[in-house]
Amino acid sequence: MATQKLYAGAKLRELRVRLGHTQKDFAARLGISLPYLNQMENNNRPVSTTVVLALASEFGIDVTELSAGDGERLVSDMREALADPLFETISPPLADLRLTASNAPGLARAFLALHQSYRQTQERLAFLDEALGREDARAAPSPWEEVRDFFHYCDNYIDAVDRAAEHFAGREGNYRNVRLAAVSALSAKGITTVFEDTAALRIYEPEAKTVRISSRAAPQTQTFQMLLQVALSSHDALLEATLDLARFHTPAARNIAKIGLANYFAGAALMPYGAFQARAKACRHDLELLATHFGASIEQVAHRLSTLQRPGAKGVPFFFVRVDQAGTITKRHSATRLQFARFGGACPLWNVHRAFETPGRFLRQLAETPDGVRYISLARDISKSGGTFGAPVRRYAIALGCEVRHAGQLVYADGLDVSRDSAFEPIGISCRICERKQCHQRAVPPLERTLVVDPHRRDVLPYRVE
């Protein structure tokens, strides 16, 4: 079987710039000619084995970074954007999109940002008619989307924050004492921790230097909120430095991202990388065992599994998603090739929607996307009580999964026949870009296909996709 050639010119160029080398110096360190390096950086030639080995030996680079990354994600995001009716007469071939993602990723991201701004403008015009003509009615990029994309393109792994959290968890000699470590760290900053009957999970009063934690919340939620406060109070400089590097466009995006980084720190301290990864491998990623061992919730464990992408010590690449009862995606991340719809809900054929029907149970699904990649997906509801009688219950479901080639590392794959083609259910990303012709759950036609409407025939759908 022929080995797939590795074209990673953009990443090779980014690496060289990051190391501060000219093309001439970089070529010399790699033991190749300057023209050869230039051809590789422009994707006129694949990255050779000699260069891969030189990158590892000369610079200590994790060479998996060359092949893993944004390419497939950018292609998926561009395809979804181009499915917008705005581009009805424009449909660049898939090969062109892949070339753009590979050779000009910055241009691809700029296109996505421009399309996102356009959509937001249209939504404001549609739903905020009364604001037309007002000076403050100008559309601005969504801070929430900007932050979500920041984590998305970082593979949901922030190295400096992750390592700081791991160091914090190990200071007491045992990461299982992290709750006491949080109280101690807050106390060292002069902050008193108080548990009281309140609907708010956490309230910090800077003047009184008091953090109030809800006594109604589950113990793992209380610990998480205390660790979040530790991040904000004791590691503010680290968070701010990370935000400076991200260069967000608005103060709102920066503020949202800071809370996101504090949440990241809390999860990484509750489940420190090395200990968590080792335990996950040992129990074959059993979410319930991991939740009990680390004093975390099922959702916290599932989300943490999707962040194990530390260079040189990567875990199984998982996707993680949370949806509400309407099917709207409220959290999403993928370290796999599977990407989620940036707008609207998830594919109705996905088992995450059925989790609401079977509370307290894990649902397993073998699924195949239109690109032929096969996955194992695990879904479960994670309804959250309000903590008192009459308080509203927040209902969500989560899905965690990976490509089926990693199934042997998951206890949830036991008993599933991953060798049988018919065992895999067809799922997609968004109806507008899904190419499946016979889907009985299709909501809208695919924009890149011709429709045939026969008045003398009515199947499941009122049209046929050519």
C-alpha positions as CSV (number, residue, x, y, z in Angstrom):
1,M,0.0,0.0,0.0
2,A,1.4,3.4,-1.0
3,T,2.3,5.8,1.7
4,Q,0.3,9.1,1.6
5,K,2.4,12.1,0.8
6,L,2.6,14.8,3.4
7,Y,2.0,18.3,2.1
8,A,2.4,20.7,5.0
9,G,4.0,23.8,3.5
10,A,2.0,26.3,5.6
11,K,2.8,24.6,8.8
12,L,6.5,24.2,7.8
13,R,6.6,28.0,7.1
14,E,4.9,28.9,10.3
15,L,7.4,26.7,12.2
16,R,10.3,28.4,10.6
17,V,9.0,31.9,11.4
18,R,8.2,30.8,15.0
19,L,11.8,29.7,15.4
20,G,13.1,32.9,13.9
21,H,15.1,31.4,11.0
22,T,15.5,32.7,7.5
23,Q,14.9,30.2,4.7
24,K,18.6,29.9,4.1
25,D,19.4,29.1,7.8
26,F,16.5,26.8,8.2
27,A,17.5,24.8,5.0
28,A,21.0,24.5,6.4
29,R,19.8,23.2,9.7
30,L,17.6,20.6,7.9
31,G,20.4,19.6,5.6
32,I,18.6,20.4,2.4
33,S,19.0,23.0,-0.4
34,L,17.3,26.4,-0.3
35,P,15.2,25.8,-3.5
36,Y,14.0,22.4,-2.1
37,L,12.8,24.1,1.2
38,N,11.1,26.8,-0.9
39,Q,9.3,24.2,-2.9
40,M,8.1,22.4,0.2
41,E,6.9,25.6,1.9
42,N,4.8,26.3,-1.2
43,N,3.5,22.7,-1.4
44,N,5.1,22.1,-4.7
45,R,6.8,19.1,-3.1
46,P,5.8,16.9,-0.1
47,V,7.7,17.1,3.1
48,S,10.4,14.4,2.8
49,T,11.3,11.8,5.4
50,T,14.7,13.4,5.8
51,V,13.1,16.7,6.8
52,V,10.7,15.0,9.2
53,L,13.6,13.3,10.9
54,A,15.7,16.5,11.0
55,L,12.8,18.5,12.5
56,A,12.6,15.9,15.3
57,S,16.4,15.7,15.9
58,E,17.4,19.3,15.4
59,F,14.4,21.1,16.9
60,G,12.7,18.5,19.1
61,I,9.5,19.0,17.1
62,D,6.6,16.7,17.5
63,V,6.2,15.8,13.8
64,T,2.6,14.8,14.2
65,E,1.9,18.5,14.3
66,L,2.7,18.6,10.6
67,S,-0.2,16.3,9.7
68,A,-2.7,17.2,12.4
69,G,-4.3,20.5,12.6
70,D,-6.6,22.9,10.8
71,G,-6.8,21.6,7.3
72,E,-9.9,19.4,7.4
73,R,-11.6,21.7,9.8
74,L,-11.1,24.7,7.5
75,V,-12.4,22.7,4.5
76,S,-15.4,21.6,6.4
77,D,-16.1,25.2,7.7
78,M,-15.7,26.6,4.2
79,R,-18.0,24.1,2.6
80,E,-20.7,24.9,5.2
81,A,-20.2,28.7,4.6
82,L,-20.4,28.2,0.8
83,A,-23.7,26.3,1.2
84,D,-25.3,29.6,2.1
85,P,-27.8,30.7,-0.5
86,L,-25.6,33.8,-1.0
87,F,-23.2,31.5,-3.0
88,E,-25.9,29.6,-4.9
89,T,-24.2,30.2,-8.2
90,I,-20.7,29.8,-6.8
91,S,-19.5,26.3,-5.9
92,P,-15.7,25.9,-5.9
93,P,-14.6,22.2,-6.3
94,L,-13.5,20.4,-3.1
95,A,-10.0,20.3,-4.5
96,D,-9.8,24.1,-4.6
97,L,-11.0,24.3,-1.0
98,R,-8.3,21.9,0.1
99,L,-5.7,23.8,-1.7
100,T,-6.8,27.0,0.0
101,A,-6.8,25.4,3.5
102,S,-3.4,23.9,2.8
103,N,-1.6,26.9,1.1
104,A,-3.5,29.9,2.4
105,P,-5.1,29.1,5.8
106,G,-5.0,32.7,6.8
107,L,-7.1,33.6,3.7
108,A,-9.5,30.8,4.6
109,R,-10.0,32.1,8.1
110,A,-10.5,35.6,6.8
111,F,-13.2,34.3,4.4
112,L,-15.0,32.5,7.3
113,A,-14.8,35.6,9.5
114,L,-16.3,37.8,6.6
115,H,-19.1,35.3,6.1
116,Q,-19.8,35.1,9.8
117,S,-20.0,38.9,9.9
118,Y,-22.4,38.8,6.9
119,R,-24.7,36.3,8.6
120,Q,-24.8,38.3,11.8
121,T,-25.7,41.4,9.9
122,Q,-28.5,39.6,8.2
123,E,-29.8,38.2,11.5
124,R,-29.8,41.6,13.0
125,L,-31.7,43.1,10.1
126,A,-34.3,40.3,10.3
127,F,-34.9,40.2,14.0
128,L,-34.1,43.8,15.1
129,D,-36.0,45.9,12.6
130,E,-36.7,48.5,15.2
131,A,-32.9,49.1,15.4
132,L,-32.6,50.1,11.8
133,G,-31.2,53.6,11.4
134,R,-29.9,53.9,14.9
135,E,-26.3,54.8,15.3
136,D,-25.6,51.9,17.6
137,A,-27.2,49.3,15.4
138,R,-24.0,48.4,13.5
139,A,-23.3,44.7,13.3
140,A,-20.2,43.5,15.0
141,P,-18.5,40.1,15.1
142,S,-20.0,37.8,17.7
143,P,-17.6,37.6,20.7
144,W,-19.0,34.2,21.5
145,E,-18.2,32.8,18.0
146,E,-14.7,34.4,18.1
147,V,-13.9,32.7,21.4
148,R,-15.3,29.4,20.3
149,D,-13.2,29.5,17.2
150,F,-10.1,30.3,19.3
151,F,-10.4,27.1,21.3
152,H,-11.5,25.2,18.2
153,Y,-8.3,26.0,16.3
154,C,-6.1,25.4,19.4
155,D,-7.4,21.8,19.4
156,N,-9.0,22.8,22.7
157,Y,-5.6,22.4,24.3
158,I,-3.8,25.4,25.9
159,D,-0.4,24.2,27.0
160,A,0.7,26.9,29.4
161,V,-2.6,26.9,31.3
162,D,-2.8,23.1,31.3
163,R,0.7,22.7,32.7
164,A,0.1,25.4,35.4
165,A,-3.0,23.6,36.5
166,E,-1.2,20.3,36.6
167,H,1.6,21.9,38.7
168,F,-1.0,23.3,41.1
169,A,-2.8,20.0,41.5
170,G,0.5,18.3,42.3
171,R,1.7,20.8,45.0
172,E,-0.2,18.9,47.7
173,G,1.5,15.7,46.7
174,N,-1.8,14.1,45.7
175,Y,-4.1,15.6,43.1
176,R,-7.1,14.1,45.0
177,N,-6.6,16.8,47.6
178,V,-7.3,19.5,45.0
179,R,-10.4,20.7,46.9
180,L,-8.3,21.5,50.0
181,A,-5.6,22.9,47.8
182,A,-8.1,25.3,46.3
183,V,-9.3,26.5,49.7
184,S,-5.6,26.9,50.8
185,A,-4.7,28.9,47.6
186,L,-7.7,31.2,48.1
187,S,-6.8,31.7,51.7
188,A,-3.3,32.6,50.8
189,K,-4.7,35.4,48.7
190,G,-6.8,36.5,51.7
191,I,-10.0,35.2,50.2
192,T,-12.5,33.4,52.4
193,T,-14.6,30.6,51.0
194,V,-18.2,30.4,52.2
195,F,-20.9,27.8,51.3
196,E,-24.4,29.2,51.3
197,D,-27.9,28.4,50.0
198,T,-27.9,30.4,46.7
199,A,-29.0,29.8,43.2
200,A,-25.8,31.3,41.8
201,L,-23.0,28.7,41.6
202,R,-20.3,31.2,42.5
203,I,-20.3,34.8,43.7
204,Y,-17.0,36.6,44.3
205,E,-17.1,39.9,46.3
206,P,-13.7,41.7,45.7
207,E,-14.3,44.3,48.5
208,A,-15.0,41.7,51.1
209,K,-12.5,39.2,49.5
210,T,-15.1,36.5,49.9
211,V,-16.2,33.8,47.4
212,R,-19.6,32.3,48.0
213,I,-20.2,28.8,46.7
214,S,-23.7,27.4,46.3
215,S,-24.4,24.6,48.8
216,R,-27.1,23.4,46.5
217,A,-24.6,22.5,43.8
218,A,-23.1,19.0,43.5
219,P,-19.7,18.5,45.2
220,Q,-17.8,18.2,41.9
221,T,-19.4,21.5,40.7
222,Q,-18.4,23.2,44.0
223,T,-14.8,22.1,43.6
224,F,-14.8,23.2,39.9
225,Q,-16.1,26.7,40.9
226,M,-13.5,27.0,43.6
227,L,-10.7,26.1,41.2
228,L,-12.1,28.6,38.7
229,Q,-11.8,31.3,41.3
230,V,-8.2,30.1,42.0
231,A,-7.4,30.6,38.3
232,L,-8.8,34.2,38.4
233,S,-7.2,35.1,41.6
234,S,-3.8,33.4,41.6
235,H,-3.1,32.9,37.9
236,D,-4.4,36.2,36.4
237,A,-1.0,37.1,34.9
238,L,-0.9,33.8,33.0
239,L,-4.5,34.2,31.7
240,E,-3.8,37.8,30.6
241,A,-0.6,36.8,28.8
242,T,-2.5,34.0,26.9
243,L,-5.2,36.5,26.0
244,D,-2.6,38.9,24.7
245,L,-1.3,36.3,22.3
246,A,-4.9,35.5,21.1
247,R,-5.5,39.1,20.0
248,F,-9.2,39.2,20.3
249,H,-11.1,41.9,18.4
250,T,-13.3,43.2,21.1
251,P,-13.2,43.5,24.9
252,A,-16.3,41.3,25.2
253,A,-14.5,38.5,23.3
254,R,-11.5,38.9,25.6
255,N,-13.7,38.8,28.7
256,I,-15.5,35.7,27.5
257,A,-12.2,34.0,26.7
258,K,-10.8,34.8,30.1
259,I,-13.7,32.9,31.7
260,G,-13.1,30.1,29.2
261,L,-9.4,29.9,30.2
262,A,-10.3,29.9,33.9
263,N,-12.8,27.1,33.2
264,Y,-10.0,25.3,31.4
265,F,-7.7,25.7,34.4
266,A,-10.3,24.3,36.7
267,G,-10.9,21.2,34.6
268,A,-7.2,20.6,34.2
269,A,-6.5,21.0,37.9
270,L,-9.4,18.7,38.8
271,M,-8.1,16.2,36.3
272,P,-4.4,16.8,35.8
273,Y,-3.0,15.8,32.4
274,G,-0.6,13.0,33.3
275,A,-2.6,11.3,36.0
276,F,-5.9,11.6,34.1
277,Q,-4.4,10.3,30.8
278,A,-2.8,7.3,32.6
279,R,-6.1,6.5,34.5
280,A,-8.1,6.9,31.3
281,K,-5.9,4.4,29.5
282,A,-6.0,1.9,32.4
283,C,-9.8,1.9,32.6
284,R,-10.2,2.1,28.8
285,H,-11.9,5.5,29.0
286,D,-14.8,4.4,31.3
287,L,-16.4,7.8,32.1
288,E,-18.1,6.6,35.3
289,L,-14.9,5.2,36.7
290,L,-13.0,8.4,35.8
291,A,-15.8,10.6,37.3
292,T,-15.6,8.7,40.6
293,H,-11.8,8.6,40.8
294,F,-11.4,12.3,40.1
295,G,-14.5,13.6,41.9
296,A,-15.8,15.0,38.6
297,S,-19.0,15.0,36.7
298,I,-19.6,12.9,33.6
299,E,-19.7,16.1,31.5
300,Q,-16.4,17.3,33.0
301,V,-14.7,14.0,32.3
302,A,-16.0,13.9,28.7
303,H,-14.9,17.4,28.0
304,R,-11.4,16.8,29.6
305,L,-11.0,13.7,27.4
306,S,-11.4,15.9,24.3
307,T,-8.5,18.2,25.4
308,L,-5.7,15.5,25.7
309,Q,-3.7,16.9,22.8
310,R,-0.4,17.8,24.5
311,P,2.4,17.5,21.9
312,G,4.5,14.4,22.5
313,A,1.8,12.9,24.8
314,K,-1.4,13.0,22.9
315,G,-4.4,10.9,23.9
316,V,-7.1,9.4,21.8
317,P,-8.5,12.2,19.6
318,F,-12.1,12.6,20.7
319,F,-14.9,14.8,19.6
320,F,-17.2,16.3,22.2
321,V,-20.5,18.0,21.9
322,R,-23.4,19.2,24.1
323,V,-26.9,19.9,22.7
324,D,-30.1,21.2,24.3
325,Q,-33.5,19.8,23.8
326,A,-34.0,21.8,20.6
327,G,-31.0,20.2,19.1
328,T,-28.9,23.4,19.3
329,I,-25.2,22.8,19.8
330,T,-24.2,24.7,23.0
331,K,-20.6,23.2,23.3
332,R,-18.6,21.7,20.5
333,H,-15.0,20.5,20.0
334,S,-13.4,18.0,17.7
335,A,-9.8,16.7,17.7
336,T,-11.0,14.3,14.9
337,R,-12.0,14.9,11.3
338,L,-15.6,15.1,12.3
339,Q,-16.8,18.7,12.4
340,F,-20.0,20.2,13.6
341,A,-22.4,22.6,12.1
342,R,-21.4,26.2,13.0
343,F,-25.0,27.3,12.7
344,G,-28.2,25.4,13.6
345,G,-28.5,21.9,15.1
346,A,-26.7,18.6,14.8
347,C,-27.7,15.8,12.4
348,P,-31.0,14.3,13.6
349,L,-29.6,10.8,12.9
350,W,-27.0,11.2,15.5
351,N,-27.6,9.3,18.8
352,V,-27.1,12.4,20.9
353,H,-30.7,13.3,20.3
354,R,-32.0,10.0,21.5
355,A,-30.2,10.4,24.8
356,F,-33.1,12.5,26.1
357,E,-35.4,9.5,25.7
358,T,-33.3,7.3,28.0
359,P,-32.1,9.3,31.0
360,G,-29.2,7.9,33.0
361,R,-28.1,5.5,30.3
362,F,-25.2,5.5,27.8
363,L,-26.2,5.0,24.2
364,R,-23.6,3.6,21.7
365,Q,-23.6,4.2,18.0
366,L,-21.4,3.2,15.1
367,A,-21.7,6.0,12.5
368,E,-20.3,6.9,9.1
369,T,-20.0,10.4,7.7
370,P,-20.4,11.3,4.0
371,D,-16.7,11.4,3.6
372,G,-16.5,7.7,4.5
373,V,-14.9,8.1,7.9
374,R,-16.3,5.8,10.6
375,Y,-16.8,6.7,14.3
376,I,-17.9,5.2,17.5
377,S,-20.2,7.7,19.4
378,L,-21.3,7.6,23.0
379,A,-24.3,9.7,24.1
380,R,-25.9,10.4,27.5
381,D,-28.3,13.0,29.0
382,I,-26.8,15.2,31.7
383,S,-29.9,17.0,33.1
384,K,-29.0,19.5,35.8
385,S,-31.2,20.0,38.8
386,G,-31.9,23.5,40.1
387,G,-31.1,22.2,43.6
388,T,-34.5,22.9,45.1
389,F,-38.1,22.1,44.6
390,G,-39.7,24.1,41.8
391,A,-36.4,25.2,40.4
392,P,-36.2,24.6,36.6
393,V,-34.2,21.6,35.4
394,R,-31.7,22.3,32.7
395,R,-31.8,19.5,30.2
396,Y,-28.8,18.7,28.0
397,A,-27.2,15.7,26.3
398,I,-23.6,15.1,25.5
399,A,-21.8,13.0,22.9
400,L,-18.2,11.8,23.0
401,G,-16.6,9.7,20.3
402,C,-13.6,8.9,18.1
403,E,-12.7,7.3,14.9
404,V,-13.4,3.6,14.9
405,R,-9.7,2.7,14.5
406,H,-9.4,3.7,18.2
407,A,-12.3,1.5,19.3
408,G,-10.1,-1.0,21.0
409,Q,-9.1,1.6,23.6
410,L,-12.7,2.2,24.6
411,V,-14.6,-0.1,27.0
412,Y,-17.8,1.1,25.2
413,A,-16.8,-0.7,22.0
414,D,-16.9,-4.1,23.6
415,G,-19.5,-6.3,21.9
416,L,-19.8,-4.1,18.9
417,D,-19.0,-5.6,15.5
418,V,-17.0,-2.8,13.9
419,S,-16.1,-5.0,11.0
420,R,-19.7,-5.2,9.7
421,D,-20.5,-2.4,7.2
422,S,-24.2,-2.5,8.0
423,A,-23.5,-1.7,11.6
424,F,-22.6,1.9,10.8
425,E,-25.4,4.4,10.6
426,P,-25.1,7.3,8.1
427,I,-24.9,10.7,9.8
428,G,-23.9,14.1,8.4
429,I,-23.0,17.6,9.5
430,S,-25.6,19.9,8.0
431,C,-28.4,19.1,5.5
432,R,-27.3,21.9,3.3
433,I,-23.9,20.3,2.6
434,C,-24.8,16.7,3.1
435,E,-24.6,14.7,-0.1
436,R,-26.7,11.7,1.0
437,K,-29.6,11.3,-1.5
438,Q,-31.8,8.9,0.4
439,C,-31.8,10.4,3.9
440,H,-35.3,10.1,5.4
441,Q,-34.6,12.9,7.9
442,R,-33.5,15.6,5.5
443,A,-34.8,19.0,6.5
444,V,-33.7,21.0,3.4
445,P,-32.2,20.1,0.0
446,P,-28.5,20.1,-0.5
447,L,-27.5,23.4,-2.3
448,E,-24.9,21.8,-4.6
449,R,-27.3,19.3,-6.2
450,T,-30.0,19.5,-8.8
451,L,-33.5,18.6,-7.6
452,V,-36.0,16.6,-9.7
453,V,-39.7,17.1,-8.7
454,D,-42.1,14.6,-10.2
455,P,-45.8,15.5,-9.7
456,H,-46.8,11.9,-10.3
457,R,-44.6,10.4,-7.6
458,R,-44.3,11.1,-3.8
459,D,-41.7,9.3,-1.8
460,V,-40.5,10.2,1.7
461,L,-39.2,13.5,0.3
462,P,-41.2,15.6,-2.3
463,Y,-38.1,15.7,-4.6
464,R,-35.3,13.6,-5.8
465,V,-31.6,14.6,-5.5
466,E,-29.5,14.1,-8.6
